[in-house]
Amino acid sequence: MHEGSSCLLPASCPVGTYSSSGYMNPACIPCPRSFYQDKTGQKTCTPCSDQQSTAGNGSSTVENCNAIEGQCFVIEELICK
């Protein structure tokens, strides 16, 4: 590096978001409902476990994934939550 020059690294996408590069260029997108991202600079979001969802977009922790209320699932028997 030459004296007086600097190299700026692009800013990483914050938790709860992702982009195709993991950086803010292109723009970071909030993780969709039923997904979360607990790390910065990611290219994808992590899905919640089966039969779980988040309250909205941009979740930043697995603790935001909760059982889906008011829906029934057939596993071995009918289970309503």
C-alpha positions as CSV (number, residue, x, y, z in Angstrom):
1,M,0.0,0.0,0.0
2,H,1.3,3.4,-0.8
3,E,1.7,6.1,1.8
4,G,-1.5,8.1,2.1
5,S,-3.7,5.6,0.4
6,S,-6.3,3.5,2.1
7,C,-8.4,0.5,1.3
8,L,-11.9,0.6,2.6
9,L,-13.7,-2.7,3.0
10,P,-17.4,-2.8,2.2
11,A,-19.7,-2.9,5.3
12,S,-21.1,-6.3,6.1
13,C,-24.9,-6.8,6.3
14,P,-26.0,-6.7,9.9
15,V,-27.7,-9.5,11.8
16,G,-31.3,-10.2,10.6
17,T,-30.3,-9.5,7.0
18,Y,-28.5,-10.9,4.0
19,S,-27.4,-10.1,0.5
20,S,-25.9,-11.9,-2.5
21,S,-22.5,-10.7,-1.5
22,G,-22.9,-10.6,2.3
23,Y,-22.1,-6.9,2.1
24,M,-24.2,-3.7,1.9
25,N,-23.7,-3.4,-1.8
26,P,-26.0,-4.7,-3.1
27,A,-28.5,-3.6,-0.4
28,C,-29.0,-5.9,2.5
29,I,-32.5,-7.6,2.6
30,P,-34.3,-8.5,5.9
31,C,-34.6,-12.2,6.4
32,P,-38.2,-13.3,5.4
33,R,-40.7,-14.6,7.9
34,S,-39.8,-18.1,9.2
35,F,-36.0,-17.3,8.7
36,Y,-33.4,-15.6,10.9
37,Q,-29.7,-14.6,10.6
38,D,-27.6,-14.3,13.8
39,K,-24.3,-13.5,12.1
40,T,-23.1,-10.4,10.1
41,G,-22.1,-10.5,6.4
42,Q,-24.2,-13.5,5.4
43,K,-25.4,-14.5,1.9
44,T,-28.5,-16.5,3.2
45,C,-30.8,-16.7,6.2
46,T,-31.3,-19.8,8.3
47,P,-34.8,-21.4,8.3
48,C,-36.7,-21.9,11.6
49,S,-37.3,-25.6,12.5
50,D,-40.4,-27.3,11.1
51,Q,-43.7,-25.9,12.4
52,Q,-42.0,-22.7,13.6
53,S,-42.1,-19.2,12.3
54,T,-41.0,-15.7,13.2
55,A,-43.4,-12.8,14.0
56,G,-42.1,-10.9,11.0
57,N,-39.1,-10.1,8.7
58,G,-35.6,-9.4,9.9
59,S,-35.2,-11.8,12.8
60,S,-31.8,-12.0,14.2
61,T,-31.9,-15.0,16.6
62,V,-33.2,-18.5,16.7
63,E,-35.2,-17.5,19.8
64,N,-37.5,-15.5,17.4
65,C,-38.7,-18.8,15.9
66,N,-41.8,-19.9,17.7
67,A,-44.5,-22.6,17.3
68,I,-47.0,-21.6,14.7
69,E,-50.3,-20.8,16.5
70,G,-53.7,-21.9,15.3
71,Q,-52.5,-24.4,12.8
72,C,-52.9,-28.2,12.8
73,F,-50.2,-30.6,11.7
74,V,-50.5,-34.3,10.9
75,I,-47.4,-36.1,12.2
76,E,-48.5,-39.3,13.9
77,E,-51.7,-37.8,15.2
78,L,-53.5,-34.5,14.9
79,I,-51.7,-31.8,16.9
80,C,-53.1,-28.3,17.1
81,K,-51.2,-25.4,18.7
